[in-house]
Amino acid sequence: MPSPLDDLYDDYPVGWVLTYRSRRTPGPPFGGCAVGVVLGPPVRDSRTGLELIPLASAGAVPGAPPVWVPDRDIIGIEPRQRPS
């Protein structure tokens, strides 16, 4: 049986919060930063060869499509805070 700590060894554990460069917003040099919750394992884009991470945007409504963020744009990772 897998340990709950096994996902700590994943590159991007499901449910953790990633901070990433948001290239969709204006401003130098890459726009702004955004956060999202990891939804699943990274996927390699067959066209570009980039590893993309599926994220739920902060404040997204349930069922919203994931935001696909290139691995190179990830600038921070932390465990998701549980409500107390």
PDB file of N, CA, C and O in Angstrom:
ATOM      1  N   MET A   1       0.848  -1.180   0.000  1.00  0.00           N
ATOM      2  CA  MET A   1       0.000   0.000   0.000  1.00  0.00           C
ATOM      3  C   MET A   1       0.892   1.242   0.000  1.00  0.00           C
ATOM      4  O   MET A   1       1.805   1.340   0.820  1.00  0.00           O
ATOM      5  N   PRO A   2       0.641   2.201  -0.916  1.00  0.00           N
ATOM      6  CA  PRO A   2       1.478   3.394  -0.977  1.00  0.00           C
ATOM      7  C   PRO A   2       1.321   4.275   0.259  1.00  0.00           C
ATOM      8  O   PRO A   2       0.243   4.370   0.847  1.00  0.00           O
ATOM      9  N   SER A   3       2.393   4.896   0.622  1.00  0.00           N
ATOM     10  CA  SER A   3       2.384   5.816   1.753  1.00  0.00           C
ATOM     11  C   SER A   3       1.860   7.173   1.302  1.00  0.00           C
ATOM     12  O   SER A   3       2.085   7.559   0.155  1.00  0.00           O
ATOM     13  N   PRO A   4       1.158   7.918   2.179  1.00  0.00           N
ATOM     14  CA  PRO A   4       0.729   9.273   1.816  1.00  0.00           C
ATOM     15  C   PRO A   4       1.910  10.192   1.517  1.00  0.00           C
ATOM     16  O   PRO A   4       1.747  11.235   0.884  1.00  0.00           O
ATOM     17  N   LEU A   5       3.092   9.802   1.973  1.00  0.00           N
ATOM     18  CA  LEU A   5       4.272  10.633   1.726  1.00  0.00           C
ATOM     19  C   LEU A   5       4.930  10.326   0.391  1.00  0.00           C
ATOM     20  O   LEU A   5       5.854  11.033  -0.010  1.00  0.00           O
ATOM     21  N   ASP A   6       4.474   9.278  -0.317  1.00  0.00           N
ATOM     22  CA  ASP A   6       5.073   8.925  -1.601  1.00  0.00           C
ATOM     23  C   ASP A   6       5.018  10.079  -2.593  1.00  0.00           C
ATOM     24  O   ASP A   6       5.952  10.269  -3.373  1.00  0.00           O
ATOM     25  N   ASP A   7       3.919  10.861  -2.572  1.00  0.00           N
ATOM     26  CA  ASP A   7       3.812  11.946  -3.540  1.00  0.00           C
ATOM     27  C   ASP A   7       4.810  13.068  -3.276  1.00  0.00           C
ATOM     28  O   ASP A   7       4.981  13.944  -4.124  1.00  0.00           O
ATOM     29  N   LEU A   8       5.468  13.063  -2.129  1.00  0.00           N
ATOM     30  CA  LEU A   8       6.489  14.078  -1.865  1.00  0.00           C
ATOM     31  C   LEU A   8       7.689  13.910  -2.789  1.00  0.00           C
ATOM     32  O   LEU A   8       8.490  14.830  -2.955  1.00  0.00           O
ATOM     33  N   TYR A   9       7.804  12.731  -3.385  1.00  0.00           N
ATOM     34  CA  TYR A   9       8.924  12.475  -4.281  1.00  0.00           C
ATOM     35  C   TYR A   9       8.561  12.728  -5.738  1.00  0.00           C
ATOM     36  O   TYR A   9       9.429  12.642  -6.607  1.00  0.00           O
ATOM     37  N   ASP A  10       7.303  13.037  -6.026  1.00  0.00           N
ATOM     38  CA  ASP A  10       6.900  13.424  -7.373  1.00  0.00           C
ATOM     39  C   ASP A  10       7.458  14.814  -7.653  1.00  0.00           C
ATOM     40  O   ASP A  10       7.687  15.600  -6.734  1.00  0.00           O
ATOM     41  N   ASP A  11       7.677  15.111  -8.947  1.00  0.00           N
ATOM     42  CA  ASP A  11       8.120  16.454  -9.303  1.00  0.00           C
ATOM     43  C   ASP A  11       7.097  17.496  -8.874  1.00  0.00           C
ATOM     44  O   ASP A  11       7.447  18.518  -8.285  1.00  0.00           O
ATOM     45  N   TYR A  12       5.837  17.230  -9.174  1.00  0.00           N
ATOM     46  CA  TYR A  12       4.758  18.151  -8.845  1.00  0.00           C
ATOM     47  C   TYR A  12       3.611  17.341  -8.247  1.00  0.00           C
ATOM     48  O   TYR A  12       2.743  16.875  -8.986  1.00  0.00           O
ATOM     49  N   PRO A  13       3.588  17.164  -6.928  1.00  0.00           N
ATOM     50  CA  PRO A  13       2.543  16.350  -6.300  1.00  0.00           C
ATOM     51  C   PRO A  13       1.148  16.922  -6.535  1.00  0.00           C
ATOM     52  O   PRO A  13       0.941  18.131  -6.432  1.00  0.00           O
ATOM     53  N   VAL A  14       0.198  16.053  -6.849  1.00  0.00           N
ATOM     54  CA  VAL A  14      -1.189  16.461  -7.054  1.00  0.00           C
ATOM     55  C   VAL A  14      -1.694  17.122  -5.777  1.00  0.00           C
ATOM     56  O   VAL A  14      -1.486  16.617  -4.673  1.00  0.00           O
ATOM     57  N   GLY A  15      -2.360  18.261  -5.950  1.00  0.00           N
ATOM     58  CA  GLY A  15      -2.916  18.995  -4.825  1.00  0.00           C
ATOM     59  C   GLY A  15      -2.004  20.079  -4.278  1.00  0.00           C
ATOM     60  O   GLY A  15      -2.443  20.907  -3.480  1.00  0.00           O
ATOM     61  N   TRP A  16      -0.733  20.091  -4.694  1.00  0.00           N
ATOM     62  CA  TRP A  16       0.177  21.135  -4.222  1.00  0.00           C
ATOM     63  C   TRP A  16      -0.034  22.393  -5.064  1.00  0.00           C
ATOM     64  O   TRP A  16      -0.560  22.338  -6.176  1.00  0.00           O
ATOM     65  N   VAL A  17       0.384  23.514  -4.510  1.00  0.00           N
ATOM     66  CA  VAL A  17       0.221  24.811  -5.165  1.00  0.00           C
ATOM     67  C   VAL A  17       1.526  25.204  -5.846  1.00  0.00           C
ATOM     68  O   VAL A  17       2.595  25.182  -5.236  1.00  0.00           O
ATOM     69  N   LEU A  18       1.416  25.566  -7.127  1.00  0.00           N
ATOM     70  CA  LEU A  18       2.579  26.034  -7.885  1.00  0.00           C
ATOM     71  C   LEU A  18       2.417  27.516  -8.191  1.00  0.00           C
ATOM     72  O   LEU A  18       1.322  27.980  -8.507  1.00  0.00           O
ATOM     73  N   THR A  19       3.504  28.241  -8.094  1.00  0.00           N
ATOM     74  CA  THR A  19       3.556  29.620  -8.568  1.00  0.00           C
ATOM     75  C   THR A  19       4.286  29.574  -9.899  1.00  0.00           C
ATOM     76  O   THR A  19       5.318  28.914 -10.030  1.00  0.00           O
ATOM     77  N   TYR A  20       3.748  30.273 -10.882  1.00  0.00           N
ATOM     78  CA  TYR A  20       4.356  30.232 -12.211  1.00  0.00           C
ATOM     79  C   TYR A  20       4.296  31.600 -12.883  1.00  0.00           C
ATOM     80  O   TYR A  20       3.470  32.452 -12.554  1.00  0.00           O
ATOM     81  N   ARG A  21       5.213  31.772 -13.843  1.00  0.00           N
ATOM     82  CA  ARG A  21       5.198  32.991 -14.656  1.00  0.00           C
ATOM     83  C   ARG A  21       4.015  32.909 -15.594  1.00  0.00           C
ATOM     84  O   ARG A  21       3.870  31.941 -16.341  1.00  0.00           O
ATOM     85  N   SER A  22       3.179  33.914 -15.556  1.00  0.00           N
ATOM     86  CA  SER A  22       2.007  33.962 -16.424  1.00  0.00           C
ATOM     87  C   SER A  22       2.341  34.799 -17.635  1.00  0.00           C
ATOM     88  O   SER A  22       2.389  36.027 -17.553  1.00  0.00           O
ATOM     89  N   ARG A  23       2.568  34.156 -18.743  1.00  0.00           N
ATOM     90  CA  ARG A  23       2.948  34.862 -19.971  1.00  0.00           C
ATOM     91  C   ARG A  23       1.747  35.476 -20.677  1.00  0.00           C
ATOM     92  O   ARG A  23       1.900  36.157 -21.691  1.00  0.00           O
ATOM     93  N   ARG A  24       0.558  35.236 -20.144  1.00  0.00           N
ATOM     94  CA  ARG A  24      -0.649  35.763 -20.780  1.00  0.00           C
ATOM     95  C   ARG A  24      -0.988  37.177 -20.310  1.00  0.00           C
ATOM     96  O   ARG A  24      -1.856  37.833 -20.887  1.00  0.00           O
ATOM     97  N   THR A  25      -0.308  37.645 -19.270  1.00  0.00           N
ATOM     98  CA  THR A  25      -0.609  38.985 -18.765  1.00  0.00           C
ATOM     99  C   THR A  25       0.471  39.947 -19.240  1.00  0.00           C
ATOM    100  O   THR A  25       1.630  39.558 -19.379  1.00  0.00           O
ATOM    101  N   PRO A  26       0.102  41.190 -19.489  1.00  0.00           N
ATOM    102  CA  PRO A  26       1.102  42.151 -19.953  1.00  0.00           C
ATOM    103  C   PRO A  26       2.060  42.561 -18.841  1.00  0.00           C
ATOM    104  O   PRO A  26       1.749  42.452 -17.655  1.00  0.00           O
ATOM    105  N   GLY A  27       3.222  43.033 -19.252  1.00  0.00           N
ATOM    106  CA  GLY A  27       4.200  43.534 -18.297  1.00  0.00           C
ATOM    107  C   GLY A  27       5.549  42.858 -18.466  1.00  0.00           C
ATOM    108  O   GLY A  27       5.616  41.706 -18.897  1.00  0.00           O
ATOM    109  N   PRO A  28       6.616  43.556 -18.135  1.00  0.00           N
ATOM    110  CA  PRO A  28       7.955  43.000 -18.308  1.00  0.00           C
ATOM    111  C   PRO A  28       8.327  42.094 -17.153  1.00  0.00           C
ATOM    112  O   PRO A  28       7.736  42.238 -16.083  1.00  0.00           O
ATOM    113  N   PRO A  29       9.259  41.176 -17.290  1.00  0.00           N
ATOM    114  CA  PRO A  29       9.704  40.661 -18.585  1.00  0.00           C
ATOM    115  C   PRO A  29       8.784  39.574 -19.105  1.00  0.00           C
ATOM    116  O   PRO A  29       8.737  39.344 -20.314  1.00  0.00           O
ATOM    117  N   PHE A  30       8.046  38.893 -18.225  1.00  0.00           N
ATOM    118  CA  PHE A  30       7.203  37.789 -18.679  1.00  0.00           C
ATOM    119  C   PHE A  30       5.746  38.008 -18.315  1.00  0.00           C
ATOM    120  O   PHE A  30       4.956  37.069 -18.406  1.00  0.00           O
ATOM    121  N   GLY A  31       5.369  39.180 -17.918  1.00  0.00           N
ATOM    122  CA  GLY A  31       4.026  39.387 -17.419  1.00  0.00           C
ATOM    123  C   GLY A  31       4.045  39.302 -15.909  1.00  0.00           C
ATOM    124  O   GLY A  31       4.974  39.793 -15.268  1.00  0.00           O
ATOM    125  N   GLY A  32       3.058  38.702 -15.352  1.00  0.00           N
ATOM    126  CA  GLY A  32       2.984  38.580 -13.907  1.00  0.00           C
ATOM    127  C   GLY A  32       3.150  37.146 -13.467  1.00  0.00           C
ATOM    128  O   GLY A  32       3.573  36.282 -14.234  1.00  0.00           O
ATOM    129  N   CYS A  33       2.809  36.913 -12.224  1.00  0.00           N
ATOM    130  CA  CYS A  33       2.851  35.560 -11.668  1.00  0.00           C
ATOM    131  C   CYS A  33       1.424  35.144 -11.345  1.00  0.00           C
ATOM    132  O   CYS A  33       0.554  35.980 -11.099  1.00  0.00           O
ATOM    133  N   ALA A  34       1.206  33.846 -11.351  1.00  0.00           N
ATOM    134  CA  ALA A  34      -0.094  33.289 -11.007  1.00  0.00           C
ATOM    135  C   ALA A  34       0.138  32.030 -10.188  1.00  0.00           C
ATOM    136  O   ALA A  34       1.258  31.525 -10.113  1.00  0.00           O
ATOM    137  N   VAL A  35      -0.922  31.530  -9.577  1.00  0.00           N
ATOM    138  CA  VAL A  35      -0.832  30.285  -8.818  1.00  0.00           C
ATOM    139  C   VAL A  35      -1.915  29.331  -9.291  1.00  0.00           C
ATOM    140  O   VAL A  35      -2.960  29.740  -9.797  1.00  0.00           O
ATOM    141  N   GLY A  36      -1.637  28.059  -9.113  1.00  0.00           N
ATOM    142  CA  GLY A  36      -2.607  27.031  -9.463  1.00  0.00           C
ATOM    143  C   GLY A  36      -2.322  25.768  -8.671  1.00  0.00           C
ATOM    144  O   GLY A  36      -1.226  25.588  -8.140  1.00  0.00           O
ATOM    145  N   VAL A  37      -3.313  24.903  -8.596  1.00  0.00           N
ATOM    146  CA  VAL A  37      -3.206  23.636  -7.879  1.00  0.00           C
ATOM    147  C   VAL A  37      -2.954  22.526  -8.895  1.00  0.00           C
ATOM    148  O   VAL A  37      -3.647  22.432  -9.908  1.00  0.00           O
ATOM    149  N   VAL A  38      -1.959  21.690  -8.616  1.00  0.00           N
ATOM    150  CA  VAL A  38      -1.601  20.596  -9.524  1.00  0.00           C
ATOM    151  C   VAL A  38      -2.751  19.591  -9.597  1.00  0.00           C
ATOM    152  O   VAL A  38      -3.240  19.110  -8.575  1.00  0.00           O
ATOM    153  N   LEU A  39      -3.175  19.282 -10.839  1.00  0.00           N
ATOM    154  CA  LEU A  39      -4.288  18.361 -11.058  1.00  0.00           C
ATOM    155  C   LEU A  39      -3.848  16.951 -11.416  1.00  0.00           C
ATOM    156  O   LEU A  39      -4.594  15.994 -11.206  1.00  0.00           O
ATOM    157  N   GLY A  40      -2.647  16.818 -11.953  1.00  0.00           N
ATOM    158  CA  GLY A  40      -2.195  15.504 -12.409  1.00  0.00           C
ATOM    159  C   GLY A  40      -0.732  15.538 -12.793  1.00  0.00           C
ATOM    160  O   GLY A  40      -0.058  16.554 -12.620  1.00  0.00           O
ATOM    161  N   PRO A  41      -0.240  14.418 -13.317  1.00  0.00           N
ATOM    162  CA  PRO A  41       1.171  14.338 -13.686  1.00  0.00           C
ATOM    163  C   PRO A  41       1.478  15.189 -14.918  1.00  0.00           C
ATOM    164  O   PRO A  41       0.587  15.463 -15.722  1.00  0.00           O
ATOM    165  N   PRO A  42       2.731  15.605 -15.067  1.00  0.00           N
ATOM    166  CA  PRO A  42       3.138  16.363 -16.248  1.00  0.00           C
ATOM    167  C   PRO A  42       2.950  15.532 -17.522  1.00  0.00           C
ATOM    168  O   PRO A  42       2.998  14.302 -17.493  1.00  0.00           O
ATOM    169  N   VAL A  43       2.738  16.233 -18.632  1.00  0.00           N
ATOM    170  CA  VAL A  43       2.568  15.612 -19.942  1.00  0.00           C
ATOM    171  C   VAL A  43       3.528  16.301 -20.914  1.00  0.00           C
ATOM    172  O   VAL A  43       3.655  17.525 -20.910  1.00  0.00           O
ATOM    173  N   ARG A  44       4.199  15.503 -21.744  1.00  0.00           N
ATOM    174  CA  ARG A  44       5.116  16.069 -22.734  1.00  0.00           C
ATOM    175  C   ARG A  44       4.321  16.433 -23.990  1.00  0.00           C
ATOM    176  O   ARG A  44       3.620  15.592 -24.552  1.00  0.00           O
ATOM    177  N   ASP A  45       4.433  17.688 -24.426  1.00  0.00           N
ATOM    178  CA  ASP A  45       3.778  18.170 -25.643  1.00  0.00           C
ATOM    179  C   ASP A  45       4.527  17.603 -26.838  1.00  0.00           C
ATOM    180  O   ASP A  45       5.723  17.848 -26.997  1.00  0.00           O
ATOM    181  N   SER A  46       3.833  16.849 -27.679  1.00  0.00           N
ATOM    182  CA  SER A  46       4.493  16.201 -28.818  1.00  0.00           C
ATOM    183  C   SER A  46       4.970  17.203 -29.863  1.00  0.00           C
ATOM    184  O   SER A  46       5.905  16.910 -30.607  1.00  0.00           O
ATOM    185  N   ARG A  47       4.352  18.369 -29.935  1.00  0.00           N
ATOM    186  CA  ARG A  47       4.770  19.374 -30.921  1.00  0.00           C
ATOM    187  C   ARG A  47       6.016  20.135 -30.476  1.00  0.00           C
ATOM    188  O   ARG A  47       6.929  20.359 -31.271  1.00  0.00           O
ATOM    189  N   THR A  48       6.050  20.530 -29.209  1.00  0.00           N
ATOM    190  CA  THR A  48       7.144  21.390 -28.737  1.00  0.00           C
ATOM    191  C   THR A  48       8.199  20.639 -27.932  1.00  0.00           C
ATOM    192  O   THR A  48       9.331  21.103 -27.800  1.00  0.00           O
ATOM    193  N   GLY A  49       7.823  19.474 -27.391  1.00  0.00           N
ATOM    194  CA  GLY A  49       8.740  18.728 -26.532  1.00  0.00           C
ATOM    195  C   GLY A  49       8.769  19.253 -25.102  1.00  0.00           C
ATOM    196  O   GLY A  49       9.495  18.719 -24.264  1.00  0.00           O
ATOM    197  N   LEU A  50       7.989  20.293 -24.814  1.00  0.00           N
ATOM    198  CA  LEU A  50       7.955  20.857 -23.463  1.00  0.00           C
ATOM    199  C   LEU A  50       7.126  19.986 -22.535  1.00  0.00           C
ATOM    200  O   LEU A  50       6.126  19.400 -22.951  1.00  0.00           O
ATOM    201  N   GLU A  51       7.541  19.902 -21.277  1.00  0.00           N
ATOM    202  CA  GLU A  51       6.754  19.220 -20.265  1.00  0.00           C
ATOM    203  C   GLU A  51       5.754  20.225 -19.714  1.00  0.00           C
ATOM    204  O   GLU A  51       6.139  21.296 -19.245  1.00  0.00           O
ATOM    205  N   LEU A  52       4.466  19.883 -19.771  1.00  0.00           N
ATOM    206  CA  LEU A  52       3.398  20.762 -19.321  1.00  0.00           C
ATOM    207  C   LEU A  52       2.720  20.180 -18.093  1.00  0.00           C
ATOM    208  O   LEU A  52       2.495  18.973 -18.014  1.00  0.00           O
ATOM    209  N   ILE A  53       2.396  21.038 -17.139  1.00  0.00           N
ATOM    210  CA  ILE A  53       1.763  20.620 -15.899  1.00  0.00           C
ATOM    211  C   ILE A  53       0.327  21.139 -15.907  1.00  0.00           C
ATOM    212  O   ILE A  53       0.104  22.331 -16.121  1.00  0.00           O
ATOM    213  N   PRO A  54      -0.666  20.244 -15.673  1.00  0.00           N
ATOM    214  CA  PRO A  54      -2.056  20.708 -15.625  1.00  0.00           C
ATOM    215  C   PRO A  54      -2.372  21.309 -14.256  1.00  0.00           C
ATOM    216  O   PRO A  54      -2.165  20.672 -13.223  1.00  0.00           O
ATOM    217  N   LEU A  55      -2.871  22.535 -14.265  1.00  0.00           N
ATOM    218  CA  LEU A  55      -3.189  23.236 -13.019  1.00  0.00           C
ATOM    219  C   LEU A  55      -4.622  23.744 -13.034  1.00  0.00           C
ATOM    220  O   LEU A  55      -5.159  24.108 -14.080  1.00  0.00           O
ATOM    221  N   ALA A  56      -5.225  23.760 -11.859  1.00  0.00           N
ATOM    222  CA  ALA A  56      -6.499  24.454 -11.662  1.00  0.00           C
ATOM    223  C   ALA A  56      -6.137  25.859 -11.209  1.00  0.00           C
ATOM    224  O   ALA A  56      -5.465  26.038 -10.193  1.00  0.00           O
ATOM    225  N   SER A  57      -6.575  26.839 -11.953  1.00  0.00           N
ATOM    226  CA  SER A  57      -6.283  28.228 -11.587  1.00  0.00           C
ATOM    227  C   SER A  57      -6.908  28.565 -10.249  1.00  0.00           C
ATOM    228  O   SER A  57      -7.977  28.064  -9.900  1.00  0.00           O
ATOM    229  N   ALA A  58      -6.229  29.419  -9.510  1.00  0.00           N
ATOM    230  CA  ALA A  58      -6.785  29.899  -8.244  1.00  0.00           C
ATOM    231  C   ALA A  58      -8.094  30.614  -8.552  1.00  0.00           C
ATOM    232  O   ALA A  58      -8.140  31.484  -9.421  1.00  0.00           O
ATOM    233  N   GLY A  59      -9.130  30.258  -7.859  1.00  0.00           N
ATOM    234  CA  GLY A  59     -10.425  30.888  -8.060  1.00  0.00           C
ATOM    235  C   GLY A  59     -11.223  30.334  -9.223  1.00  0.00           C
ATOM    236  O   GLY A  59     -12.292  30.861  -9.535  1.00  0.00           O
ATOM    237  N   ALA A  60     -10.736  29.284  -9.877  1.00  0.00           N
ATOM    238  CA  ALA A  60     -11.463  28.696 -11.004  1.00  0.00           C
ATOM    239  C   ALA A  60     -12.719  27.998 -10.505  1.00  0.00           C
ATOM    240  O   ALA A  60     -12.745  27.457  -9.399  1.00  0.00           O
ATOM    241  N   VAL A  61     -13.744  28.014 -11.320  1.00  0.00           N
ATOM    242  CA  VAL A  61     -14.982  27.323 -10.971  1.00  0.00           C
ATOM    243  C   VAL A  61     -14.802  25.831 -11.196  1.00  0.00           C
ATOM    244  O   VAL A  61     -14.040  25.435 -12.079  1.00  0.00           O
ATOM    245  N   PRO A  62     -15.479  24.998 -10.427  1.00  0.00           N
ATOM    246  CA  PRO A  62     -15.371  23.551 -10.633  1.00  0.00           C
ATOM    247  C   PRO A  62     -15.727  23.180 -12.070  1.00  0.00           C
ATOM    248  O   PRO A  62     -16.691  23.695 -12.635  1.00  0.00           O
ATOM    249  N   GLY A  63     -14.952  22.297 -12.641  1.00  0.00           N
ATOM    250  CA  GLY A  63     -15.173  21.858 -14.015  1.00  0.00           C
ATOM    251  C   GLY A  63     -14.500  22.729 -15.065  1.00  0.00           C
ATOM    252  O   GLY A  63     -14.567  22.424 -16.255  1.00  0.00           O
ATOM    253  N   ALA A  64     -13.856  23.803 -14.643  1.00  0.00           N
ATOM    254  CA  ALA A  64     -13.146  24.660 -15.599  1.00  0.00           C
ATOM    255  C   ALA A  64     -11.981  23.874 -16.201  1.00  0.00           C
ATOM    256  O   ALA A  64     -11.395  23.031 -15.522  1.00  0.00           O
ATOM    257  N   PRO A  65     -11.637  24.136 -17.466  1.00  0.00           N
ATOM    258  CA  PRO A  65     -10.511  23.420 -18.064  1.00  0.00           C
ATOM    259  C   PRO A  65      -9.209  23.770 -17.360  1.00  0.00           C
ATOM    260  O   PRO A  65      -9.062  24.874 -16.835  1.00  0.00           O
ATOM    261  N   PRO A  66      -8.259  22.832 -17.345  1.00  0.00           N
ATOM    262  CA  PRO A  66      -6.976  23.120 -16.695  1.00  0.00           C
ATOM    263  C   PRO A  66      -6.169  24.148 -17.470  1.00  0.00           C
ATOM    264  O   PRO A  66      -6.358  24.348 -18.670  1.00  0.00           O
ATOM    265  N   VAL A  67      -5.275  24.782 -16.756  1.00  0.00           N
ATOM    266  CA  VAL A  67      -4.282  25.664 -17.361  1.00  0.00           C
ATOM    267  C   VAL A  67      -3.036  24.798 -17.526  1.00  0.00           C
ATOM    268  O   VAL A  67      -2.588  24.177 -16.562  1.00  0.00           O
ATOM    269  N   TRP A  68      -2.471  24.748 -18.729  1.00  0.00           N
ATOM    270  CA  TRP A  68      -1.274  23.951 -18.985  1.00  0.00           C
ATOM    271  C   TRP A  68      -0.068  24.864 -18.944  1.00  0.00           C
ATOM    272  O   TRP A  68       0.073  25.759 -19.778  1.00  0.00           O
ATOM    273  N   VAL A  69       0.805  24.635 -17.969  1.00  0.00           N
ATOM    274  CA  VAL A  69       1.945  25.513 -17.722  1.00  0.00           C
ATOM    275  C   VAL A  69       3.241  24.747 -18.018  1.00  0.00           C
ATOM    276  O   VAL A  69       3.445  23.649 -17.501  1.00  0.00           O
ATOM    277  N   PRO A  70       4.118  25.328 -18.853  1.00  0.00           N
ATOM    278  CA  PRO A  70       5.406  24.673 -19.108  1.00  0.00           C
ATOM    279  C   PRO A  70       6.243  24.575 -17.830  1.00  0.00           C
ATOM    280  O   PRO A  70       6.252  25.485 -17.000  1.00  0.00           O
ATOM    281  N   ASP A  71       6.931  23.471 -17.697  1.00  0.00           N
ATOM    282  CA  ASP A  71       7.806  23.232 -16.551  1.00  0.00           C
ATOM    283  C   ASP A  71       8.773  24.394 -16.337  1.00  0.00           C
ATOM    284  O   ASP A  71       9.051  24.767 -15.198  1.00  0.00           O
ATOM    285  N   ARG A  72       9.281  24.959 -17.413  1.00  0.00           N
ATOM    286  CA  ARG A  72      10.269  26.040 -17.300  1.00  0.00           C
ATOM    287  C   ARG A  72       9.703  27.310 -16.676  1.00  0.00           C
ATOM    288  O   ARG A  72      10.464  28.176 -16.244  1.00  0.00           O
ATOM    289  N   ASP A  73       8.369  27.433 -16.622  1.00  0.00           N
ATOM    290  CA  ASP A  73       7.754  28.634 -16.039  1.00  0.00           C
ATOM    291  C   ASP A  73       7.421  28.486 -14.555  1.00  0.00           C
ATOM    292  O   ASP A  73       6.962  29.443 -13.931  1.00  0.00           O
ATOM    293  N   ILE A  74       7.646  27.306 -13.984  1.00  0.00           N
ATOM    294  CA  ILE A  74       7.360  27.093 -12.562  1.00  0.00           C
ATOM    295  C   ILE A  74       8.440  27.792 -11.736  1.00  0.00           C
ATOM    296  O   ILE A  74       9.633  27.584 -11.958  1.00  0.00           O
ATOM    297  N   ILE A  75       8.012  28.622 -10.782  1.00  0.00           N
ATOM    298  CA  ILE A  75       8.993  29.342  -9.965  1.00  0.00           C
ATOM    299  C   ILE A  75       8.836  29.070  -8.471  1.00  0.00           C
ATOM    300  O   ILE A  75       9.632  29.560  -7.671  1.00  0.00           O
ATOM    301  N   GLY A  76       7.821  28.294  -8.084  1.00  0.00           N
ATOM    302  CA  GLY A  76       7.654  27.968  -6.674  1.00  0.00           C
ATOM    303  C   GLY A  76       6.673  26.831  -6.483  1.00  0.00           C
ATOM    304  O   GLY A  76       5.780  26.621  -7.304  1.00  0.00           O
ATOM    305  N   ILE A  77       6.844  26.098  -5.392  1.00  0.00           N
ATOM    306  CA  ILE A  77       5.947  24.990  -5.066  1.00  0.00           C
ATOM    307  C   ILE A  77       5.808  24.908  -3.555  1.00  0.00           C
ATOM    308  O   ILE A  77       6.779  25.093  -2.821  1.00  0.00           O
ATOM    309  N   GLU A  78       4.603  24.632  -3.098  1.00  0.00           N
ATOM    310  CA  GLU A  78       4.377  24.464  -1.665  1.00  0.00           C
ATOM    311  C   GLU A  78       3.156  23.595  -1.454  1.00  0.00           C
ATOM    312  O   GLU A  78       2.292  23.503  -2.327  1.00  0.00           O
ATOM    313  N   PRO A  79       3.082  22.949  -0.283  1.00  0.00           N
ATOM    314  CA  PRO A  79       1.904  22.125   0.001  1.00  0.00           C
ATOM    315  C   PRO A  79       0.646  22.977   0.060  1.00  0.00           C
ATOM    316  O   PRO A  79       0.680  24.137   0.472  1.00  0.00           O
ATOM    317  N   ARG A  80      -0.440  22.390  -0.350  1.00  0.00           N
ATOM    318  CA  ARG A  80      -1.718  23.095  -0.249  1.00  0.00           C
ATOM    319  C   ARG A  80      -2.103  23.164   1.213  1.00  0.00           C
ATOM    320  O   ARG A  80      -2.019  22.162   1.924  1.00  0.00           O
ATOM    321  N   GLN A  81      -2.522  24.324   1.668  1.00  0.00           N
ATOM    322  CA  GLN A  81      -2.929  24.512   3.055  1.00  0.00           C
ATOM    323  C   GLN A  81      -4.293  23.875   3.281  1.00  0.00           C
ATOM    324  O   GLN A  81      -5.215  24.068   2.488  1.00  0.00           O
ATOM    325  N   ARG A  82      -4.414  23.132   4.342  1.00  0.00           N
ATOM    326  CA  ARG A  82      -5.701  22.523   4.689  1.00  0.00           C
ATOM    327  C   ARG A  82      -6.443  23.462   5.639  1.00  0.00           C
ATOM    328  O   ARG A  82      -5.833  24.084   6.509  1.00  0.00           O
ATOM    329  N   PRO A  83      -7.762  23.560   5.467  1.00  0.00           N
ATOM    330  CA  PRO A  83      -8.522  24.406   6.398  1.00  0.00           C
ATOM    331  C   PRO A  83      -8.386  23.903   7.826  1.00  0.00           C
ATOM    332  O   PRO A  83      -8.377  22.694   8.062  1.00  0.00           O
ATOM    333  N   SER A  84      -8.281  24.816   8.774  1.00  0.00           N
ATOM    334  CA  SER A  84      -8.149  24.383  10.168  1.00  0.00           C
ATOM    335  C   SER A  84      -9.468  24.359  10.862  1.00  0.00           C
ATOM    336  O   SER A  84      -9.538  24.017  12.042  1.00  0.00           O
TER     337      SER A  84
END
